[in-house]
């Protein structure tokens, strides 16, 4: 398996192996990530413990910078994380695109940073200068972090989870960003139009929703509600980044939703994930599309 694993600059967090794309059929149940100095193995089905320990030892030997190999069992209830070998590390600070992020292990299902969105964050950083930005479903605010680093005038972060926004505030503090440029609104996007509008109109909107979140989001039904609000939120000539994480929906879902609910938006480009996120079937992985709002 190690023959499939190659790493870029290990000063940067990154995915080392992406099995969930089914490009490696016998290993489709496993992902491996680098959050210095931790290697995190994520399992989507059970494996033999001797095999797992041997893999951990090989990984630690291959990457001298690694001091801890941990496993998260997504195949088990509550997705528990366990130490396999090395130091017991519950928190680390990682680097990506010259920005720093808090990463936590064993506290929640997700560690705090989605690595497949790196190229999307790079695009935002490159296009943020002097802009007023709306960041929907902001989670721990990585988009906000790169936007401020890229020279944004203001970023408004919207998320129903106040605890996630608190982590986002800490990520900004970690990078010594001016917090007067950042707003944190712990509200339901679908019930807080007036709160969102009061900070606008916006030059750039980022929408990166979960596919399904009980009691909050069902993206098949709810994406239309966001797209219909574009004329209220976005300046003419402004851009919107629409993201889709569902393996059951392709980018065609997004383009059709835009045609139906805001045809004034013109498609500009698609941003692909990093190359390590190989997919056996097109359209299964992360989709990120950029549109420009051009009303008549």
Secondary structure, DSSP 4 states (H G I P E B T S, - for coil): -GGG---S-TTS-EEEEE-TTSSSGGGTTEEEEEETTEEEEEESS---HHHHHHHHHHHHHH-TT--EEEEEETTSTT--EEEEEE---SEEEEEETTEEEEEESSSSSS-S--GGGHHHHHHHHHT-TT-EEEEES-TT-HHHHHHHHTT-SEEEEE-S-HHHHHHHHHHHHHTT--GGGEEEE-S-GGG-HHHHHTT--EEEEEE---SEETTTEEHHHHHHHHHTTHHHHEEEEEEEEEEE--TT--HHHHHHHHHHH-TTEEEEEE-PPPTTS--SSTTSS-EEEEEEE---
